[in-house]
């Protein structure tokens, strides 16, 4: 059994030798590959104390100083990509390509993006006010780092989802404590080592390994919490943050619909339906989870999708090009996938391919296509988070839009049609934080666009201006010039003449002209 002690900078006390703490399993083999510490409340408070001491020095680096370290980290990531990929693959069981395309590529882009844009998004803004009392004064909107940010991450993307949110938080001048999922802590520990090698000052970024209780302790000690995970836990996190009156930003579950209209490019629609429902074995918050197809093209679309899914290889990833569908990372998840498929079958759905756990060691589920589905089935209403694709026939686009919106979730959505104007009009009617026309998921790669959920899919967003400003408090600064009046007209003592003049002024400013 290997431990990951070699990955740890001195300050990271999360890893213990084998036999203590939390064992980390390779879901593709069942082998225990490391053991990490389960940090209790006192240890988390100590990390927060250190983070608070380190933060002012890090803020004093300024945007350029911080960007220099993030650019070094970008290079470090690519220089060490093989080690990072093998760490991700070993703790998640995902394929080499899922680690490379959706994790390394994301983080490499994000280091550069935030290094370049943080200073622009957080630059002081000179504000002009129409308020006459403020004429001649200097008005500034300023963004100030909040202090210590807690990031709680899930197991599906240990680099993109857990670590990715730390980059803008750091670039804003905060210290960060990351609590990765107990199932996938190793990537975060490795990245901590990478940042230390790149010159990040001690205690500015720390990893608090542990289970849910460690996350709860983190909320008790930080100035803001960024959470990605289930809606159920997200509600708890928001409640606890609310009790402390600290801000929280939540990226939660999804049940993303895809709509295929009868004029769509069916070959493209089928390829994207298969890829974006099954990449990362379907364990993506913005996976396509359900499809609505207009009646005239339904049979052809189903035939294309089924044939493509039958050709997918499932199993232990053995390097590039070995399999398309990797393991199910989180142990209870495979039962949830089975439960959704079984529930659908009991209620009348037909399985065209897959429909069960894949045989052999490791935790795998066969890529599955279901038809004759409806909204009485969990597979169409609850987040499945597996390599499943239920396809439902609809009479027209109106029915598709109604069913797409008939969900407590609202993370992503997509619509396929050759009439892009019509596609855009439909996209605007979908109750989702992001809607793609003739594509899916790609909005996530545009760090210039906000990524956040509607309805029960979350609060707040990552990426773009809002994705870094949330790690700051706003401060309004008003500077009155040196040669100001000794006393201004509205001040004591009140005099009837002054009051009348001011009233006339208000009338002139706000009461002129006719109104409808
Ligand atoms: P959770 O929401 O329970 O876990 C997410 C993170 O929160 C983990 O780091 C977890 O720690 C931590 N956590 C758990 N309890 C608390 C708490 N009380 N206070 C603070 N932090 C806490 O997700 P699961 O991993 O259990 O997955 C459940 C479902 O969530 C999946 O089936 C899937 O549907 C959905 N999901 C959605 C994701 C998304 O990207 N939106 C990502 C992952 C899952 P620990 O893991 O140690 O318990």
Boltz pocket constraint, residues with backbone or C-beta under 6 A from the ligand:
constraints:
  - pocket:
      binder: B
      contacts: [[A, 152], [A, 153], [A, 154], [A, 155], [A, 156], [A, 161], [A, 179], [A, 180], [A, 181], [A, 182], [A, 183], [A, 210], [A, 211], [A, 212], [A, 213], [A, 214], [A, 215], [A, 216], [A, 228], [A, 229], [A, 230], [A, 231], [A, 232], [A, 233], [A, 234], [A, 236], [A, 237], [A, 251], [A, 252], [A, 253], [A, 254], [A, 284], [A, 285], [A, 330], [A, 333], [A, 336], [A, 383], [A, 384], [A, 385]]
      max_distance: 6.0
